[in-house]
Amino acid sequence: MTQSSEKPVSEMSFEEAMAALEAVVGQLERGDVPLEASIALYERGAALKAHCDAKLKAAEEKVEAITLDGAGKPTGTKPAEDL
């Protein structure tokens, strides 16, 4: 797959971005990529990492623990960081 036909990072799910990031790292670790392509791969890898970080942060902000009353009914939510 050429760079121009790759799915834009902003449209990727977390799982897609992680798989793409792993592929980029694998290519860079092999060291058989020409310099210009390595630079482009590194830039894409940086964008993928930032996208994954943002997706994780957004998910973290959504994760909440439901607090229950004595009858087992939800009474509210509690941020994950307070767990």
C-alpha positions as protocol buffer text, in pm:
chain_id: "A"
residue {
  index: 1
  type: MET
  ca { x: 0 y: 0 z: 0 }
}
residue {
  index: 2
  type: THR
  ca { x: 145 y: 336 z: -94 }
}
residue {
  index: 3
  type: GLN
  ca { x: 139 y: 637 z: 134 }
}
residue {
  index: 4
  type: SER
  ca { x: -119 y: 818 z: -79 }
}
residue {
  index: 5
  type: SER
  ca { x: -368 y: 530 z: -65 }
}
residue {
  index: 6
  type: GLU
  ca { x: -339 y: 478 z: 310 }
}
residue {
  index: 7
  type: LYS
  ca { x: -638 y: 565 z: 524 }
}
residue {
  index: 8
  type: PRO
  ca { x: -601 y: 908 z: 686 }
}
residue {
  index: 9
  type: VAL
  ca { x: -490 y: 878 z: 1048 }
}
residue {
  index: 10
  type: SER
  ca { x: -780 y: 1096 z: 1166 }
}
residue {
  index: 11
  type: GLU
  ca { x: -1030 y: 841 z: 1028 }
}
residue {
  index: 12
  type: MET
  ca { x: -871 y: 538 z: 1198 }
}
residue {
  index: 13
  type: SER
  ca { x: -1005 y: 357 z: 1499 }
}
residue {
  index: 14
  type: PHE
  ca { x: -766 y: 303 z: 1787 }
}
residue {
  index: 15
  type: GLU
  ca { x: -710 y: -57 z: 1678 }
}
residue {
  index: 16
  type: GLU
  ca { x: -638 y: 41 z: 1317 }
}
residue {
  index: 17
  type: ALA
  ca { x: -395 y: 310 z: 1429 }
}
residue {
  index: 18
  type: MET
  ca { x: -212 y: 73 z: 1664 }
}
residue {
  index: 19
  type: ALA
  ca { x: -178 y: -189 z: 1389 }
}
residue {
  index: 20
  type: ALA
  ca { x: -50 y: 76 z: 1147 }
}
residue {
  index: 21
  type: LEU
  ca { x: 193 y: 206 z: 1410 }
}
residue {
  index: 22
  type: GLU
  ca { x: 325 y: -146 z: 1470 }
}
residue {
  index: 23
  type: ALA
  ca { x: 376 y: -186 z: 1094 }
}
residue {
  index: 24
  type: VAL
  ca { x: 564 y: 145 z: 1076 }
}
residue {
  index: 25
  type: VAL
  ca { x: 788 y: 48 z: 1368 }
}
residue {
  index: 26
  type: GLY
  ca { x: 856 y: -290 z: 1207 }
}
residue {
  index: 27
  type: GLN
  ca { x: 959 y: -130 z: 879 }
}
residue {
  index: 28
  type: LEU
  ca { x: 1184 y: 122 z: 1053 }
}
residue {
  index: 29
  type: GLU
  ca { x: 1345 y: -148 z: 1271 }
}
residue {
  index: 30
  type: ARG
  ca { x: 1430 y: -361 z: 968 }
}
residue {
  index: 31
  type: GLY
  ca { x: 1628 y: -68 z: 832 }
}
residue {
  index: 32
  type: ASP
  ca { x: 1573 y: -164 z: 469 }
}
residue {
  index: 33
  type: VAL
  ca { x: 1375 y: 149 z: 382 }
}
residue {
  index: 34
  type: PRO
  ca { x: 1541 y: 434 z: 188 }
}
residue {
  index: 35
  type: LEU
  ca { x: 1608 y: 752 z: 385 }
}
residue {
  index: 36
  type: GLU
  ca { x: 1326 y: 960 z: 234 }
}
residue {
  index: 37
  type: ALA
  ca { x: 1076 y: 679 z: 293 }
}
residue {
  index: 38
  type: SER
  ca { x: 1208 y: 639 z: 649 }
}
residue {
  index: 39
  type: ILE
  ca { x: 1141 y: 1007 z: 716 }
}
residue {
  index: 40
  type: ALA
  ca { x: 786 y: 975 z: 582 }
}
residue {
  index: 41
  type: LEU
  ca { x: 733 y: 659 z: 789 }
}
residue {
  index: 42
  type: TYR
  ca { x: 862 y: 833 z: 1101 }
}
residue {
  index: 43
  type: GLU
  ca { x: 626 y: 1126 z: 1042 }
}
residue {
  index: 44
  type: ARG
  ca { x: 332 y: 890 z: 993 }
}
residue {
  index: 45
  type: GLY
  ca { x: 435 y: 700 z: 1305 }
}
residue {
  index: 46
  type: ALA
  ca { x: 438 y: 1022 z: 1506 }
}
residue {
  index: 47
  type: ALA
  ca { x: 89 y: 1108 z: 1378 }
}
residue {
  index: 48
  type: LEU
  ca { x: -35 y: 756 z: 1458 }
}
residue {
  index: 49
  type: LYS
  ca { x: 107 y: 776 z: 1811 }
}
residue {
  index: 50
  type: ALA
  ca { x: -57 y: 1113 z: 1872 }
}
residue {
  index: 51
  type: HIS
  ca { x: -387 y: 976 z: 1740 }
}
residue {
  index: 52
  type: CYS
  ca { x: -365 y: 671 z: 1969 }
}
residue {
  index: 53
  type: ASP
  ca { x: -282 y: 893 z: 2266 }
}
residue {
  index: 54
  type: ALA
  ca { x: -585 y: 1112 z: 2191 }
}
residue {
  index: 55
  type: LYS
  ca { x: -814 y: 811 z: 2152 }
}
residue {
  index: 56
  type: LEU
  ca { x: -691 y: 666 z: 2483 }
}
residue {
  index: 57
  type: LYS
  ca { x: -740 y: 998 z: 2661 }
}
residue {
  index: 58
  type: ALA
  ca { x: -1093 y: 1029 z: 2524 }
}
residue {
  index: 59
  type: ALA
  ca { x: -1173 y: 673 z: 2631 }
}
residue {
  index: 60
  type: GLU
  ca { x: -1024 y: 734 z: 2974 }
}
residue {
  index: 61
  type: GLU
  ca { x: -1245 y: 1038 z: 3019 }
}
residue {
  index: 62
  type: LYS
  ca { x: -1553 y: 830 z: 2933 }
}
residue {
  index: 63
  type: VAL
  ca { x: -1473 y: 544 z: 3168 }
}
residue {
  index: 64
  type: GLU
  ca { x: -1672 y: 596 z: 3480 }
}
residue {
  index: 65
  type: ALA
  ca { x: -1779 y: 376 z: 3766 }
}
residue {
  index: 66
  type: ILE
  ca { x: -2150 y: 370 z: 3835 }
}
residue {
  index: 67
  type: THR
  ca { x: -2230 y: 425 z: 4200 }
}
residue {
  index: 68
  type: LEU
  ca { x: -2521 y: 222 z: 4334 }
}
residue {
  index: 69
  type: ASP
  ca { x: -2758 y: 294 z: 4617 }
}
residue {
  index: 70
  type: GLY
  ca { x: -2859 y: 40 z: 4882 }
}
residue {
  index: 71
  type: ALA
  ca { x: -3116 y: -111 z: 4644 }
}
residue {
  index: 72
  type: GLY
  ca { x: -2858 y: -157 z: 4371 }
}
residue {
  index: 73
  type: LYS
  ca { x: -2991 y: 126 z: 4156 }
}
residue {
  index: 74
  type: PRO
  ca { x: -2752 y: 365 z: 3983 }
}
residue {
  index: 75
  type: THR
  ca { x: -2728 y: 697 z: 4166 }
}
residue {
  index: 76
  type: GLY
  ca { x: -2461 y: 866 z: 3962 }
}
residue {
  index: 77
  type: THR
  ca { x: -2120 y: 825 z: 3818 }
}
residue {
  index: 78
  type: LYS
  ca { x: -1771 y: 864 z: 3949 }
}
residue {
  index: 79
  type: PRO
  ca { x: -1471 y: 958 z: 3731 }
}
residue {
  index: 80
  type: ALA
  ca { x: -1232 y: 671 z: 3668 }
}
residue {
  index: 81
  type: GLU
  ca { x: -946 y: 867 z: 3824 }
}
residue {
  index: 82
  type: ASP
  ca { x: -1133 y: 861 z: 4158 }
}
residue {
  index: 83
  type: LEU
  ca { x: -1149 y: 479 z: 4165 }
}
